[in-house]
Amino acid sequence: MQNNNISGKIPTELGTLPKLQTLDLSNNRFSGVIPGSLSHLDSLQYLRLNNNSLSGPFPVSLAKISQLAFL
């Protein structure tokens, strides 16, 4: 979903996709906080959120994803 000019909040429901390995939401117009539900993505290896209008702290819970190699 990169470069699609998507706006609004990042859906918390993305955290229900346990086999997801790559999530690239960069270069959109997402706003609000990064949902802590993303920490349920145990298979996540790559996460890109750059170039959005996100605010708030980075969820510490994402650090428990052992496969995550790139933020």
Distance bins in CASP14 RR format, pairs under 12 A and 6 or more apart:
PFRMAT RR
TARGET T0000
AUTHOR 0000-0000-0000
RMODE 2
METHOD distances of the structure
MODEL  1
1 7 0 0 0 0 0 1 0 0 0 0 0
1 10 0 0 0 0 1 0 0 0 0 0 0
1 11 0 0 0 0 0 1 0 0 0 0 0
1 14 0 0 0 0 1 0 0 0 0 0 0
1 20 0 0 0 0 0 1 0 0 0 0 0
1 22 0 0 0 0 0 1 0 0 0 0 0
1 23 0 0 0 0 1 0 0 0 0 0 0
1 24 1 0 0 1 0 0 0 0 0 0 0
1 25 1 0 1 0 0 0 0 0 0 0 0
1 26 0 0 0 0 1 0 0 0 0 0 0
1 27 0 0 0 0 1 0 0 0 0 0 0
1 28 1 0 0 1 0 0 0 0 0 0 0
1 29 0 0 0 0 0 1 0 0 0 0 0
1 30 0 0 0 0 1 0 0 0 0 0 0
1 48 0 0 0 0 0 1 0 0 0 0 0
1 49 0 0 0 0 0 1 0 0 0 0 0
1 52 0 0 0 0 0 1 0 0 0 0 0
2 22 0 0 0 0 0 1 0 0 0 0 0
2 23 0 0 0 0 0 1 0 0 0 0 0
2 24 1 0 1 0 0 0 0 0 0 0 0
2 25 1 0 0 1 0 0 0 0 0 0 0
2 26 1 0 1 0 0 0 0 0 0 0 0
2 27 1 0 1 0 0 0 0 0 0 0 0
2 28 1 0 0 1 0 0 0 0 0 0 0
2 30 0 0 0 0 0 1 0 0 0 0 0
2 46 0 0 0 0 0 1 0 0 0 0 0
2 48 1 0 0 1 0 0 0 0 0 0 0
2 49 0 0 0 0 0 1 0 0 0 0 0
2 50 0 0 0 0 1 0 0 0 0 0 0
2 51 0 0 0 0 1 0 0 0 0 0 0
2 52 0 0 0 0 0 1 0 0 0 0 0
3 24 0 0 0 0 1 0 0 0 0 0 0
3 25 0 0 0 0 0 1 0 0 0 0 0
3 26 1 0 0 1 0 0 0 0 0 0 0
3 27 1 0 1 0 0 0 0 0 0 0 0
3 28 1 0 0 1 0 0 0 0 0 0 0
3 29 0 0 0 0 0 1 0 0 0 0 0
3 48 0 0 0 0 0 1 0 0 0 0 0
3 50 0 0 0 0 0 1 0 0 0 0 0
3 51 0 0 0 0 1 0 0 0 0 0 0
3 52 0 0 0 0 0 1 0 0 0 0 0
4 24 0 0 0 0 0 1 0 0 0 0 0
4 25 0 0 0 0 1 0 0 0 0 0 0
4 26 0 0 0 0 0 1 0 0 0 0 0
4 27 0 0 0 0 1 0 0 0 0 0 0
4 28 1 0 1 0 0 0 0 0 0 0 0
4 29 0 0 0 0 1 0 0 0 0 0 0
4 30 0 0 0 0 0 1 0 0 0 0 0
4 52 0 0 0 0 0 1 0 0 0 0 0
5 25 0 0 0 0 0 1 0 0 0 0 0
5 27 0 0 0 0 1 0 0 0 0 0 0
5 28 1 0 0 1 0 0 0 0 0 0 0
5 29 1 0 0 1 0 0 0 0 0 0 0
5 30 0 0 0 0 0 1 0 0 0 0 0
5 51 0 0 0 0 0 1 0 0 0 0 0
5 52 0 0 0 0 0 1 0 0 0 0 0
6 24 0 0 0 0 0 1 0 0 0 0 0
6 25 1 0 0 1 0 0 0 0 0 0 0
6 26 0 0 0 0 0 1 0 0 0 0 0
6 27 0 0 0 0 1 0 0 0 0 0 0
6 28 1 0 1 0 0 0 0 0 0 0 0
6 29 1 0 0 1 0 0 0 0 0 0 0
6 30 1 0 0 1 0 0 0 0 0 0 0
6 31 0 0 0 0 0 1 0 0 0 0 0
6 51 0 0 0 0 0 1 0 0 0 0 0
6 52 0 0 0 0 1 0 0 0 0 0 0
6 53 0 0 0 0 0 1 0 0 0 0 0
7 25 0 0 0 0 0 1 0 0 0 0 0
7 28 1 0 0 1 0 0 0 0 0 0 0
7 29 1 1 0 0 0 0 0 0 0 0 0
7 30 1 0 0 1 0 0 0 0 0 0 0
7 31 1 0 0 1 0 0 0 0 0 0 0
7 32 0 0 0 0 0 1 0 0 0 0 0
7 52 0 0 0 0 1 0 0 0 0 0 0
7 53 0 0 0 0 1 0 0 0 0 0 0
7 54 0 0 0 0 0 1 0 0 0 0 0
8 25 0 0 0 0 0 1 0 0 0 0 0
8 28 0 0 0 0 1 0 0 0 0 0 0
8 29 1 0 0 1 0 0 0 0 0 0 0
8 30 1 0 1 0 0 0 0 0 0 0 0
8 31 1 0 1 0 0 0 0 0 0 0 0
8 32 1 0 0 1 0 0 0 0 0 0 0
8 33 0 0 0 0 0 1 0 0 0 0 0
8 52 0 0 0 0 1 0 0 0 0 0 0
8 53 0 0 0 0 1 0 0 0 0 0 0
8 54 0 0 0 0 0 1 0 0 0 0 0
9 25 0 0 0 0 0 1 0 0 0 0 0
9 28 0 0 0 0 0 1 0 0 0 0 0
9 29 0 0 0 0 0 1 0 0 0 0 0
9 30 1 0 0 1 0 0 0 0 0 0 0
9 31 1 0 0 1 0 0 0 0 0 0 0
9 32 1 0 1 0 0 0 0 0 0 0 0
9 33 1 0 0 1 0 0 0 0 0 0 0
9 34 0 0 0 0 1 0 0 0 0 0 0
9 35 1 0 0 1 0 0 0 0 0 0 0
9 37 0 0 0 0 0 1 0 0 0 0 0
9 52 0 0 0 0 0 1 0 0 0 0 0
9 53 0 0 0 0 0 1 0 0 0 0 0
9 54 0 0 0 0 1 0 0 0 0 0 0
9 55 0 0 0 0 0 1 0 0 0 0 0
10 23 0 0 0 0 1 0 0 0 0 0 0
10 25 1 0 0 1 0 0 0 0 0 0 0
10 26 0 0 0 0 0 1 0 0 0 0 0
10 28 0 0 0 0 1 0 0 0 0 0 0
10 29 0 0 0 0 0 1 0 0 0 0 0
10 30 1 0 1 0 0 0 0 0 0 0 0
10 31 0 0 0 0 1 0 0 0 0 0 0
10 32 1 0 0 1 0 0 0 0 0 0 0
10 33 0 0 0 0 1 0 0 0 0 0 0
10 34 1 0 0 1 0 0 0 0 0 0 0
10 35 1 0 1 0 0 0 0 0 0 0 0
10 36 0 0 0 0 1 0 0 0 0 0 0
10 37 0 0 0 0 1 0 0 0 0 0 0
10 38 1 0 0 1 0 0 0 0 0 0 0
10 47 0 0 0 0 0 1 0 0 0 0 0
10 49 1 0 0 1 0 0 0 0 0 0 0
10 52 0 0 0 0 1 0 0 0 0 0 0
10 53 0 0 0 0 0 1 0 0 0 0 0
10 54 1 0 0 1 0 0 0 0 0 0 0
10 55 0 0 0 0 0 1 0 0 0 0 0
10 59 0 0 0 0 0 1 0 0 0 0 0
11 17 0 0 0 0 0 1 0 0 0 0 0
11 23 0 0 0 0 0 1 0 0 0 0 0
11 25 0 0 0 0 0 1 0 0 0 0 0
11 30 0 0 0 0 1 0 0 0 0 0 0
11 32 0 0 0 0 0 1 0 0 0 0 0
11 34 0 0 0 0 0 1 0 0 0 0 0
11 35 1 0 0 1 0 0 0 0 0 0 0
11 36 0 0 0 0 0 1 0 0 0 0 0
11 37 0 0 0 0 1 0 0 0 0 0 0
11 38 0 0 0 0 0 1 0 0 0 0 0
12 32 0 0 0 0 0 1 0 0 0 0 0
12 33 0 0 0 0 0 1 0 0 0 0 0
12 34 0 0 0 0 0 1 0 0 0 0 0
12 35 1 0 1 0 0 0 0 0 0 0 0
12 36 1 0 0 1 0 0 0 0 0 0 0
12 37 1 0 1 0 0 0 0 0 0 0 0
12 38 0 0 0 0 1 0 0 0 0 0 0
12 39 0 0 0 0 0 1 0 0 0 0 0
12 40 0 0 0 0 1 0 0 0 0 0 0
12 41 0 0 0 0 0 1 0 0 0 0 0
12 59 0 0 0 0 0 1 0 0 0 0 0
13 20 0 0 0 0 0 1 0 0 0 0 0
13 35 0 0 0 0 1 0 0 0 0 0 0
13 37 1 0 0 1 0 0 0 0 0 0 0
13 38 0 0 0 0 0 1 0 0 0 0 0
13 40 0 0 0 0 0 1 0 0 0 0 0
13 41 0 0 0 0 0 1 0 0 0 0 0
14 20 1 0 0 1 0 0 0 0 0 0 0
14 23 1 0 0 1 0 0 0 0 0 0 0
14 24 0 0 0 0 0 1 0 0 0 0 0
14 25 0 0 0 0 1 0 0 0 0 0 0
14 30 0 0 0 0 0 1 0 0 0 0 0
14 34 0 0 0 0 0 1 0 0 0 0 0
14 35 1 0 0 1 0 0 0 0 0 0 0
14 36 0 0 0 0 0 1 0 0 0 0 0
14 37 1 0 0 1 0 0 0 0 0 0 0
14 38 1 0 0 1 0 0 0 0 0 0 0
14 39 0 0 0 0 0 1 0 0 0 0 0
14 40 0 0 0 0 1 0 0 0 0 0 0
14 41 1 0 0 1 0 0 0 0 0 0 0
14 44 0 0 0 0 1 0 0 0 0 0 0
14 47 0 0 0 0 0 1 0 0 0 0 0
14 49 0 0 0 0 0 1 0 0 0 0 0
15 23 0 0 0 0 1 0 0 0 0 0 0
15 34 0 0 0 0 0 1 0 0 0 0 0
15 35 1 0 0 1 0 0 0 0 0 0 0
15 36 0 0 0 0 1 0 0 0 0 0 0
15 37 1 0 1 0 0 0 0 0 0 0 0
15 38 1 0 1 0 0 0 0 0 0 0 0
15 39 0 0 0 0 1 0 0 0 0 0 0
15 40 1 0 1 0 0 0 0 0 0 0 0
15 41 1 0 1 0 0 0 0 0 0 0 0
15 42 0 0 0 0 0 1 0 0 0 0 0
15 43 0 0 0 0 0 1 0 0 0 0 0
15 44 0 0 0 0 1 0 0 0 0 0 0
15 47 0 0 0 0 0 1 0 0 0 0 0
15 59 0 0 0 0 0 1 0 0 0 0 0
15 61 0 0 0 0 0 1 0 0 0 0 0
15 62 0 0 0 0 0 1 0 0 0 0 0
15 65 0 0 0 0 0 1 0 0 0 0 0
16 35 0 0 0 0 0 1 0 0 0 0 0
16 37 1 0 0 1 0 0 0 0 0 0 0
16 38 0 0 0 0 0 1 0 0 0 0 0
16 40 1 0 0 1 0 0 0 0 0 0 0
16 41 0 0 0 0 1 0 0 0 0 0 0
16 42 0 0 0 0 0 1 0 0 0 0 0
17 23 0 0 0 0 1 0 0 0 0 0 0
17 37 0 0 0 0 0 1 0 0 0 0 0
17 38 0 0 0 0 1 0 0 0 0 0 0
17 40 0 0 0 0 1 0 0 0 0 0 0
17 41 1 0 0 1 0 0 0 0 0 0 0
17 42 0 0 0 0 0 1 0 0 0 0 0
17 43 0 0 0 0 1 0 0 0 0 0 0
17 44 0 0 0 0 1 0 0 0 0 0 0
18 37 0 0 0 0 0 1 0 0 0 0 0
18 38 0 0 0 0 0 1 0 0 0 0 0
18 39 0 0 0 0 0 1 0 0 0 0 0
18 40 1 0 0 1 0 0 0 0 0 0 0
18 41 1 0 0 1 0 0 0 0 0 0 0
18 42 1 0 1 0 0 0 0 0 0 0 0
18 43 1 0 0 1 0 0 0 0 0 0 0
18 44 0 0 0 0 1 0 0 0 0 0 0
18 65 0 0 0 0 0 1 0 0 0 0 0
18 67 0 0 0 0 0 1 0 0 0 0 0
19 40 0 0 0 0 0 1 0 0 0 0 0
19 41 0 0 0 0 1 0 0 0 0 0 0
19 42 0 0 0 0 1 0 0 0 0 0 0
19 43 1 0 1 0 0 0 0 0 0 0 0
19 44 0 0 0 0 1 0 0 0 0 0 0
19 45 0 0 0 0 0 1 0 0 0 0 0
19 67 0 0 0 0 0 1 0 0 0 0 0
20 37 0 0 0 0 0 1 0 0 0 0 0
20 38 0 0 0 0 1 0 0 0 0 0 0
20 40 0 0 0 0 1 0 0 0 0 0 0
20 41 1 0 1 0 0 0 0 0 0 0 0
20 42 0 0 0 0 1 0 0 0 0 0 0
20 43 1 0 0 1 0 0 0 0 0 0 0
20 44 1 0 0 1 0 0 0 0 0 0 0
20 45 0 0 0 0 1 0 0 0 0 0 0
20 46 0 0 0 0 0 1 0 0 0 0 0
20 47 0 0 0 0 1 0 0 0 0 0 0
20 65 0 0 0 0 0 1 0 0 0 0 0
20 67 0 0 0 0 0 1 0 0 0 0 0
20 68 0 0 0 0 0 1 0 0 0 0 0
21 41 0 0 0 0 1 0 0 0 0 0 0
21 42 0 0 0 0 0 1 0 0 0 0 0
21 43 1 0 1 0 0 0 0 0 0 0 0
21 44 1 0 0 1 0 0 0 0 0 0 0
21 45 1 0 1 0 0 0 0 0 0 0 0
21 46 1 0 0 1 0 0 0 0 0 0 0
21 47 0 0 0 0 0 1 0 0 0 0 0
21 65 0 0 0 0 0 1 0 0 0 0 0
21 67 1 0 0 1 0 0 0 0 0 0 0
21 68 0 0 0 0 0 1 0 0 0 0 0
21 69 0 0 0 0 0 1 0 0 0 0 0
21 70 0 0 0 0 0 1 0 0 0 0 0
22 41 0 0 0 0 0 1 0 0 0 0 0
22 43 0 0 0 0 1 0 0 0 0 0 0
22 44 1 0 0 1 0 0 0 0 0 0 0
22 45 1 0 0 1 0 0 0 0 0 0 0
22 46 1 0 1 0 0 0 0 0 0 0 0
22 47 0 0 0 0 1 0 0 0 0 0 0
22 48 0 0 0 0 1 0 0 0 0 0 0
22 67 0 0 0 0 0 1 0 0 0 0 0
22 68 0 0 0 0 0 1 0 0 0 0 0
22 69 0 0 0 0 0 1 0 0 0 0 0
22 70 0 0 0 0 1 0 0 0 0 0 0
23 30 0 0 0 0 0 1 0 0 0 0 0
23 34 0 0 0 0 0 1 0 0 0 0 0
23 35 0 0 0 0 0 1 0 0 0 0 0
23 37 0 0 0 0 0 1 0 0 0 0 0
23 38 1 0 0 1 0 0 0 0 0 0 0
23 41 1 0 0 1 0 0 0 0 0 0 0
23 43 0 0 0 0 0 1 0 0 0 0 0
23 44 1 0 0 1 0 0 0 0 0 0 0
23 45 0 0 0 0 1 0 0 0 0 0 0
23 46 1 0 0 1 0 0 0 0 0 0 0
23 47 1 0 1 0 0 0 0 0 0 0 0
23 48 1 0 0 1 0 0 0 0 0 0 0
23 49 0 0 0 0 1 0 0 0 0 0 0
23 62 0 0 0 0 0 1 0 0 0 0 0
23 65 0 0 0 0 0 1 0 0 0 0 0
23 68 0 0 0 0 0 1 0 0 0 0 0
23 70 0 0 0 0 0 1 0 0 0 0 0
23 71 0 0 0 0 0 1 0 0 0 0 0
24 30 0 0 0 0 0 1 0 0 0 0 0
24 44 0 0 0 0 0 1 0 0 0 0 0
24 45 0 0 0 0 0 1 0 0 0 0 0
24 46 1 0 0 1 0 0 0 0 0 0 0
24 47 1 0 0 1 0 0 0 0 0 0 0
24 48 1 0 1 0 0 0 0 0 0 0 0
24 49 0 0 0 0 1 0 0 0 0 0 0
24 50 0 0 0 0 1 0 0 0 0 0 0
24 51 0 0 0 0 0 1 0 0 0 0 0
24 52 0 0 0 0 0 1 0 0 0 0 0
24 70 0 0 0 0 0 1 0 0 0 0 0
24 71 0 0 0 0 0 1 0 0 0 0 0
25 31 0 0 0 0 0 1 0 0 0 0 0
25 34 0 0 0 0 1 0 0 0 0 0 0
25 35 0 0 0 0 0 1 0 0 0 0 0
25 38 0 0 0 0 0 1 0 0 0 0 0
25 46 0 0 0 0 0 1 0 0 0 0 0
25 47 0 0 0 0 1 0 0 0 0 0 0
25 48 1 0 0 1 0 0 0 0 0 0 0
25 49 1 0 1 0 0 0 0 0 0 0 0
25 50 0 0 0 0 1 0 0 0 0 0 0
25 51 0 0 0 0 1 0 0 0 0 0 0
25 52 1 0 0 1 0 0 0 0 0 0 0
25 53 0 0 0 0 0 1 0 0 0 0 0
25 54 0 0 0 0 1 0 0 0 0 0 0
25 71 0 0 0 0 0 1 0 0 0 0 0
26 46 0 0 0 0 0 1 0 0 0 0 0
26 47 0 0 0 0 1 0 0 0 0 0 0
26 48 1 0 1 0 0 0 0 0 0 0 0
26 49 1 0 0 1 0 0 0 0 0 0 0
26 50 1 0 1 0 0 0 0 0 0 0 0
26 51 1 0 1 0 0 0 0 0 0 0 0
26 52 1 0 0 1 0 0 0 0 0 0 0
26 54 0 0 0 0 0 1 0 0 0 0 0
26 70 0 0 0 0 0 1 0 0 0 0 0
26 71 0 0 0 0 0 1 0 0 0 0 0
27 48 0 0 0 0 1 0 0 0 0 0 0
27 49 0 0 0 0 1 0 0 0 0 0 0
27 50 1 0 0 1 0 0 0 0 0 0 0
27 51 1 0 1 0 0 0 0 0 0 0 0
27 52 1 0 0 1 0 0 0 0 0 0 0
27 53 0 0 0 0 0 1 0 0 0 0 0
28 48 0 0 0 0 0 1 0 0 0 0 0
28 49 0 0 0 0 1 0 0 0 0 0 0
28 50 0 0 0 0 0 1 0 0 0 0 0
28 51 1 0 0 1 0 0 0 0 0 0 0
28 52 1 0 1 0 0 0 0 0 0 0 0
28 53 0 0 0 0 1 0 0 0 0 0 0
28 54 0 0 0 0 0 1 0 0 0 0 0
29 51 0 0 0 0 1 0 0 0 0 0 0
29 52 1 0 0 1 0 0 0 0 0 0 0
29 53 1 0 0 1 0 0 0 0 0 0 0
29 54 0 0 0 0 0 1 0 0 0 0 0
30 48 0 0 0 0 0 1 0 0 0 0 0
30 49 1 0 0 1 0 0 0 0 0 0 0
30 50 0 0 0 0 0 1 0 0 0 0 0
30 51 0 0 0 0 1 0 0 0 0 0 0
30 52 1 0 1 0 0 0 0 0 0 0 0
30 53 1 0 0 1 0 0 0 0 0 0 0
30 54 1 0 0 1 0 0 0 0 0 0 0
30 55 0 0 0 0 0 1 0 0 0 0 0
31 49 0 0 0 0 0 1 0 0 0 0 0
31 52 1 0 0 1 0 0 0 0 0 0 0
31 53 1 0 1 0 0 0 0 0 0 0 0
31 54 1 0 0 1 0 0 0 0 0 0 0
31 55 1 0 0 1 0 0 0 0 0 0 0
31 56 0 0 0 0 0 1 0 0 0 0 0
32 49 0 0 0 0 0 1 0 0 0 0 0
32 52 0 0 0 0 1 0 0 0 0 0 0
32 53 1 0 0 1 0 0 0 0 0 0 0
32 54 1 0 1 0 0 0 0 0 0 0 0
32 55 1 0 1 0 0 0 0 0 0 0 0
32 56 1 0 0 1 0 0 0 0 0 0 0
32 57 0 0 0 0 0 1 0 0 0 0 0
33 49 0 0 0 0 0 1 0 0 0 0 0
33 52 0 0 0 0 0 1 0 0 0 0 0
33 53 0 0 0 0 0 1 0 0 0 0 0
33 54 1 0 0 1 0 0 0 0 0 0 0
33 55 1 0 0 1 0 0 0 0 0 0 0
33 56 1 0 1 0 0 0 0 0 0 0 0
33 57 1 0 0 1 0 0 0 0 0 0 0
33 58 0 0 0 0 1 0 0 0 0 0 0
33 59 1 0 0 1 0 0 0 0 0 0 0
34 47 0 0 0 0 1 0 0 0 0 0 0
34 48 0 0 0 0 0 1 0 0 0 0 0
34 49 1 0 0 1 0 0 0 0 0 0 0
34 50 0 0 0 0 0 1 0 0 0 0 0
34 52 0 0 0 0 1 0 0 0 0 0 0
34 53 0 0 0 0 0 1 0 0 0 0 0
34 54 1 0 1 0 0 0 0 0 0 0 0
34 55 0 0 0 0 1 0 0 0 0 0 0
34 56 1 0 0 1 0 0 0 0 0 0 0
34 57 0 0 0 0 1 0 0 0 0 0 0
34 58 1 0 0 1 0 0 0 0 0 0 0
34 59 1 0 1 0 0 0 0 0 0 0 0
34 60 0 0 0 0 0 1 0 0 0 0 0
34 61 0 0 0 0 1 0 0 0 0 0 0
34 62 1 0 0 1 0 0 0 0 0 0 0
34 71 0 0 0 0 0 1 0 0 0 0 0
35 41 0 0 0 0 0 1 0 0 0 0 0
35 47 0 0 0 0 0 1 0 0 0 0 0
35 49 0 0 0 0 0 1 0 0 0 0 0
35 54 0 0 0 0 0 1 0 0 0 0 0
35 56 0 0 0 0 0 1 0 0 0 0 0
35 58 0 0 0 0 0 1 0 0 0 0 0
35 59 1 0 0 1 0 0 0 0 0 0 0
35 61 0 0 0 0 1 0 0 0 0 0 0
35 62 0 0 0 0 1 0 0 0 0 0 0
36 47 0 0 0 0 0 1 0 0 0 0 0
36 56 0 0 0 0 0 1 0 0 0 0 0
36 57 0 0 0 0 0 1 0 0 0 0 0
36 58 0 0 0 0 1 0 0 0 0 0 0
36 59 1 0 1 0 0 0 0 0 0 0 0
36 60 0 0 0 0 1 0 0 0 0 0 0
36 61 1 0 1 0 0 0 0 0 0 0 0
36 62 1 0 0 1 0 0 0 0 0 0 0
36 63 0 0 0 0 0 1 0 0 0 0 0
36 64 0 0 0 0 0 1 0 0 0 0 0
36 65 0 0 0 0 0 1 0 0 0 0 0
37 44 0 0 0 0 0 1 0 0 0 0 0
37 59 0 0 0 0 1 0 0 0 0 0 0
37 61 0 0 0 0 1 0 0 0 0 0 0
37 62 0 0 0 0 0 1 0 0 0 0 0
38 44 1 0 0 1 0 0 0 0 0 0 0
38 47 1 0 0 1 0 0 0 0 0 0 0
38 49 0 0 0 0 1 0 0 0 0 0 0
38 54 0 0 0 0 0 1 0 0 0 0 0
38 58 0 0 0 0 0 1 0 0 0 0 0
38 59 1 0 0 1 0 0 0 0 0 0 0
38 60 0 0 0 0 0 1 0 0 0 0 0
38 61 0 0 0 0 1 0 0 0 0 0 0
38 62 1 0 0 1 0 0 0 0 0 0 0
38 63 0 0 0 0 0 1 0 0 0 0 0
38 64 0 0 0 0 0 1 0 0 0 0 0
38 65 0 0 0 0 1 0 0 0 0 0 0
38 68 0 0 0 0 1 0 0 0 0 0 0
38 71 0 0 0 0 0 1 0 0 0 0 0
39 47 0 0 0 0 0 1 0 0 0 0 0
39 58 0 0 0 0 0 1 0 0 0 0 0
39 59 1 0 0 1 0 0 0 0 0 0 0
39 60 0 0 0 0 1 0 0 0 0 0 0
39 61 1 1 0 0 0 0 0 0 0 0 0
39 62 1 0 1 0 0 0 0 0 0 0 0
39 63 0 0 0 0 1 0 0 0 0 0 0
39 64 1 0 0 1 0 0 0 0 0 0 0
39 65 1 0 0 1 0 0 0 0 0 0 0
39 66 0 0 0 0 0 1 0 0 0 0 0
39 68 0 0 0 0 1 0 0 0 0 0 0
40 59 0 0 0 0 0 1 0 0 0 0 0
40 61 0 0 0 0 1 0 0 0 0 0 0
40 62 0 0 0 0 0 1 0 0 0 0 0
40 64 0 0 0 0 1 0 0 0 0 0 0
40 65 0 0 0 0 1 0 0 0 0 0 0
41 47 0 0 0 0 1 0 0 0 0 0 0
41 59 0 0 0 0 0 1 0 0 0 0 0
41 61 0 0 0 0 0 1 0 0 0 0 0
41 62 0 0 0 0 1 0 0 0 0 0 0
41 64 0 0 0 0 0 1 0 0 0 0 0
41 65 1 0 0 1 0 0 0 0 0 0 0
41 66 0 0 0 0 0 1 0 0 0 0 0
41 67 0 0 0 0 1 0 0 0 0 0 0
41 68 0 0 0 0 1 0 0 0 0 0 0
42 61 0 0 0 0 0 1 0 0 0 0 0
42 62 0 0 0 0 0 1 0 0 0 0 0
42 64 0 0 0 0 1 0 0 0 0 0 0
42 65 1 0 0 1 0 0 0 0 0 0 0
42 66 1 0 0 1 0 0 0 0 0 0 0
42 67 1 0 0 1 0 0 0 0 0 0 0
42 68 0 0 0 0 1 0 0 0 0 0 0
43 65 0 0 0 0 1 0 0 0 0 0 0
43 66 0 0 0 0 1 0 0 0 0 0 0
43 67 1 0 0 1 0 0 0 0 0 0 0
43 68 0 0 0 0 1 0 0 0 0 0 0
44 62 0 0 0 0 1 0 0 0 0 0 0
44 63 0 0 0 0 0 1 0 0 0 0 0
44 64 0 0 0 0 0 1 0 0 0 0 0
44 65 1 0 1 0 0 0 0 0 0 0 0
44 66 0 0 0 0 1 0 0 0 0 0 0
44 67 1 0 0 1 0 0 0 0 0 0 0
44 68 1 0 1 0 0 0 0 0 0 0 0
44 69 0 0 0 0 1 0 0 0 0 0 0
44 70 0 0 0 0 1 0 0 0 0 0 0
44 71 0 0 0 0 0 1 0 0 0 0 0
45 65 0 0 0 0 1 0 0 0 0 0 0
45 66 0 0 0 0 0 1 0 0 0 0 0
45 67 1 0 1 0 0 0 0 0 0 0 0
45 68 1 0 0 1 0 0 0 0 0 0 0
45 69 1 0 1 0 0 0 0 0 0 0 0
45 70 1 0 0 1 0 0 0 0 0 0 0
45 71 0 0 0 0 0 1 0 0 0 0 0
46 65 0 0 0 0 0 1 0 0 0 0 0
46 67 0 0 0 0 1 0 0 0 0 0 0
46 68 1 0 0 1 0 0 0 0 0 0 0
46 69 1 0 0 1 0 0 0 0 0 0 0
46 70 1 0 1 0 0 0 0 0 0 0 0
46 71 0 0 0 0 1 0 0 0 0 0 0
47 58 0 0 0 0 0 1 0 0 0 0 0
47 59 0 0 0 0 0 1 0 0 0 0 0
47 62 1 0 0 1 0 0 0 0 0 0 0
47 63 0 0 0 0 0 1 0 0 0 0 0
47 65 0 0 0 0 1 0 0 0 0 0 0
47 67 0 0 0 0 0 1 0 0 0 0 0
47 68 1 0 0 1 0 0 0 0 0 0 0
47 69 0 0 0 0 1 0 0 0 0 0 0
47 70 1 0 0 1 0 0 0 0 0 0 0
47 71 1 0 1 0 0 0 0 0 0 0 0
48 54 0 0 0 0 0 1 0 0 0 0 0
48 68 0 0 0 0 0 1 0 0 0 0 0
48 69 0 0 0 0 0 1 0 0 0 0 0
48 70 1 0 0 1 0 0 0 0 0 0 0
48 71 1 0 0 1 0 0 0 0 0 0 0
49 55 0 0 0 0 0 1 0 0 0 0 0
49 58 0 0 0 0 1 0 0 0 0 0 0
49 59 0 0 0 0 0 1 0 0 0 0 0
49 62 0 0 0 0 0 1 0 0 0 0 0
49 70 0 0 0 0 0 1 0 0 0 0 0
49 71 1 0 0 1 0 0 0 0 0 0 0
50 70 0 0 0 0 0 1 0 0 0 0 0
50 71 0 0 0 0 1 0 0 0 0 0 0
58 71 0 0 0 0 1 0 0 0 0 0 0
59 65 0 0 0 0 0 1 0 0 0 0 0
59 68 0 0 0 0 0 1 0 0 0 0 0
59 71 0 0 0 0 0 1 0 0 0 0 0
61 68 0 0 0 0 0 1 0 0 0 0 0
62 68 1 0 0 1 0 0 0 0 0 0 0
62 70 0 0 0 0 0 1 0 0 0 0 0
62 71 1 0 0 1 0 0 0 0 0 0 0
63 71 0 0 0 0 1 0 0 0 0 0 0
65 71 0 0 0 0 0 1 0 0 0 0 0
END
